Amino acid sequence: MSRRIIVVTGGAGFIGSNIVARLTAQDRYDVVVCDRLETADLAKWKNLAKHPIADFWSPEELFEQLERHAEAVEAVVHMGAISATTEPDADLILRTNFTLSRDLWDWCSLRDARFIYASSAATYGDGEAGFEDDDSLEGLSSLRPLNAYGYSKMLFDQYAARQSDRGQSPGQWAGLKFFNVYGPNEGHKGSMKSVVAQIWPSVQAGETVRLFRSHRPDYADGGQMRDFVYVEDVVDIVLWLLETPHVSGVFNAGSGQARSFLDLAHAVFAAAGKTPAIDYVDTPEVIRDRYQYFTEARMDRVRAAGFGGQATPLEEGVRRYVQDYLSQPDPYR
């Protein structure tokens, strides 16, 4: 490999593989993926099969390979993580989401490589304090995530801010707080797939879709709201950062507009050309007390930094996802 290298950890996963698709289409860098493909029938390999990656590294050899190619590595785009908010092993979550991120940060700092990583809207907890992406150490430390996943992401955001304040950071670094991302190549995620992907089989079969009933008087059934963002829009931010090396910090990555689950379900039915059939079930008691009723990314800071991309409207994003991918014999990007 003679050209500059971009390493995408978690590059066979959902957001990672969409980043790989765009980077390889540009043909400006040698794109290296670091990931685990797990079992062949899980089909994560199909997320990569259409894209000419330059190399594939296992997580066990990541730092050895980084050292071998240190002079050529332009940036590490770190999407690899345990993203299941229900994962019970907090030590595993910390090792994967914090320790690895810390070690990659330190490597990029020493080798003058740029570092872009996945944070999460889960750092905001129940959202009562708002969704301002204040990336000062004080602001990041004021957040109260509700699970170990959110804590692991917050902990690394704090590390990044602290190291940056000390002048011990990569030349460029950026953390992206992804909100509710949906789009192609998420089939391997099981119960953690977007609601679009989860309800699609029922919509396709002409069956009734079930949404959570509201347990608050100020929200109608299905009226719980999320910042749903099409995966192309968050990839736009990643590519903009790679083209804008003077911008660093922690930024929200969402649409900037909260929409209801009922809106989302109607959009899926419309994309399929079917009449909506929706019923409601109680929110499971195990998550009811911690269930969020509203999330909405504030996008002011990333726009003030120069990002000019526009969010795909919910109905259009869902239409593209359903008609171009989910309904096709080959749903992979």
N, C-alpha and C positions, 0 to 999 in steps of 0.2 A: 504494500500500500504506500503510494508516493504522495497522494494528496493529503490535505488536512483531514483529520478524523473527528467525527462527532460520535460519541458513545451514548447510546440510549439504553439505560437500565430499565428493566420491565418493558422492553421494546416489543415483546410478543403479547403484551396485555392490551387492554382496551385503549386508553389514551396513548400509551406508548406506541402501539402499532399504527395509529393514525398519524402520529408525529413522523414515524419512519416512512409512511407512505408519501407524505409531503416532501420530506427531505430527499428521498431517493428520486422523486420526480423532478426535483430541481437539478440533480446531478452536479452539485457544487462541492460536495464533500464525499468522502468514504464514510458510509454510515455503518457502524458496528452495533450489534444488538447484544446485550447481556441479559439473560433470562433463564428460567427453567420452563421447558415445554411440557413437563409432567407426562401424563399418559397420552398416547397417540390419539385415542378416541375422544379426548377432551378438545382436540382440534385447535389448540393455540397456535400450532405451526401454520394453520391455514390463514391466520392473521398476517403472516409474513410472506406467504408463498408467492404473492404477485409482485413482490418488491425486491429489487436487486441489491441486497445488503452486501457489504464488503467482507464481513466476518461475523461469527457468532461465538461469544464467549460465555462459558458457564460462570455462575456467581463465584464458585470456588477459585477460579483463576483470574478474577477480575483485576486485582491489584498487581499480580505478576504481569498480565498483559498490558496494563496501563504503564508500568515501568518500561516494558519492552518498546512501547510506541510513544513514550513520553514526549519526544520532540515534535510529534505530529498531532497530538491530541489538542484540538481547538477548544472543545467544550464537552462536558458531561451533562447530559439531560437525564436527570435522575427521577424516573417514574416508578421504579421498583419499590413495592411496599406491600405490607399486609393491609388491605383496604376494608376488610370485613369488620364492621363495627360491633359484631357479635362474637368475635374471636375471644375465647376465655383465657388464653395463655398470655398474661400481661408481660411476662419476661420475654417471650418470643416476639411480641409486638415491639417492645423496646429495642431488642437486638436488631430487628429488621428495619424498623422505621426511624430509630434514633441513632444507634451505634454505627450502622453502615453509612448513614447520611453524614454523620460527624467525620468518619474516616475519609469519605470522599471529599468533603469540604476541605479537610486538612491537606489531602493530596493535591487538590486543585490549587490551593493557596501556595503550596511549595513549588508547584510546577507551572504557575501562571496560566492555568487553564480556566476557562469560564465554567460556571456552575449554575444550572437552572434545575429547580427541584419541585416536586409536588408537595405542597402543604394541603390544607383541607379546610372547608367551611365548618367541619366538625370542631375546630378549635373554638368556635363561638359559643358552644354549649347550647343553652336553651334560647339564645338570641335576645334575652331581655336587655342586654347591654348594647344591642344594636350590632351592625355588621360593618363597622368602619375598619378599614384595613390599616390602622395605625401600626407602623412597624417599629416604633420606638420600643426599647426594652421595657419601659414602664407600661406602655399600651399592651404589648404582648403578654406581659405578666398579669394583667388585670383580667384576662379571660378565664372562664371556668368550664372547660369541656366536660361532657357527660359520660365519656367512656375512655378506656385505655387507648383506643385508636386516636381519638382527638387529643388526648394528653401527649401521646408520642409525637404528634405533629406540632403541637404547641411548644413542646420542649426543644425541638430542633429549631423552630423559628426563633426562640429565645437565644439558643446557642449562636445562630447566625448573626443576630443583632448584636450580641455581646462581642463576638469576635470581630465583627465589622467596626464596632466602636473602638476596638483596640488596635485597629489597623492590621489585623491578621485574617484577611479575607482574600478570595480570588479577585482578579481584576474586575470581573463582573460576576454578580451573584443575584439570583432572583428566586423567590418562593412564590408559588401560585396557589391561592386558596380556592380549589375547585369546588363549585357548588354542585347541583344535581345534573351531571353530564349524561347525555344519552346519544346513541348513534351506533354505527356499525362496529363489529368486532368485539362485542361484549358478551357473546353467547356462552363463553366459558365461565362466566361469573356466577352462575347458579342463582341463588336467592338474592345476591347483591346486584343483579342486573337492574337496569332502569325499569320504571313502571311501564314504559312503552313496550320494551321487550317482554316483560312478564305477562302483560295482558294480550299481546298480539295473538298467541295461539287461540285464545277464546274468541277474539274478534274475528279472526280468519275462519273459525268453525261456525260462526253465527251463534255463539253462546253468550250467556250473560256474563258481564264483567263485574267483579266485586271490588269495591273500594271500602276503605275504613269509614265507619260511622264517626261522626264528631261526638266528643264527650265534653264539649264546651258550648255554652249557650250562644257565644258570639260568633260561632262558625257553623254553617249548615253542613249536613252530611256531604262529604266530598269536597267541601269548601276549604279544607286545609291547603295552605299555599306553600309553594317552593319556587326557588329560582332555577327553572329548568333551562339548561344551556346545551345547544347542539355542539357535538364534539369538534366540528370544524372551527367553531368560534374560539375555543380554548387553544386549538392548535395555531390559529392565527396569532394569538398572543405569544406563544412560544417562539414562532418563527420571527415575529417582530423583535423580540428580545435578542435573538441571535443576530439580527441585522442592526441592533442598536446597543453596542457594547458599553456605552456610557451610562446606561440605566441599570440601577440595582435597587433591591428592596423586596419587601413582601407585598404582593398585590392580590386583590380579589380577581377571580376568573369566573364570571357568571354572565347572565344576560342583562342584569340590572332591573329586571321586572318580575315580580312574583306573580305566578298564575296558579290556579287551583288544580287539584287532581281531577276534578270533574272536567275542567277545560282540556286537560291532557287526554282524558279518555275520549271525549267528544272528537278531539283532533285525530285520534287513531281510527275511530269509526269512520270519520269523514274521509280519511286517506284511503280506507278500504272500500269506500262507497257503500257503507252499510248503515242501517238505522241503529242508533244507540240503544243498548239494552244494559242497564246498570242497576246493580243492587248493592246493599251496604251490609257490612258485618262489623261487629264490635272490634275495636282495636285490642289486640291481646293484652291481658292485664300485666304481663311481664314487662311490657314497654310503655304502657299507657301513661304512667306518671312522668315519663321522660320524653314523651312524643312531642316533636316540634310542630307547631301549627303555622309557623310563618318563617320563611327565610328569603332574603333579598340582598343580593350583592350591591354594595356601593362601588361604582366603577369610576368615581371621580379621579382617584389618584393615578391610575394607569393611563387615563385619558390626559390628565395634566402632564404626564411624562412623555406624551407624544403618540400614544397608540390611537389610531383613527378607525380601527375596524368597527363594524356595526354588527350587533347581535341579530342572528336569524330569528324572525318571528316564530313563535311556538308552532303555529299551524303549518308553516312552511318547513320547518325543521323536521317535524313529525312526518309530513308528507314525503319528504326526501327519504327519510329513514325507512318508512314502510314500503314505498313504491320502488325505490332503487335497491333496497337490500332485503328487508325482512320477507317480502313477498316473492323474492327471486329464488330459483333453484340453488344458486350460489350466492349466499347472503354476505360473503366476506368482501371487505374492501381490498 
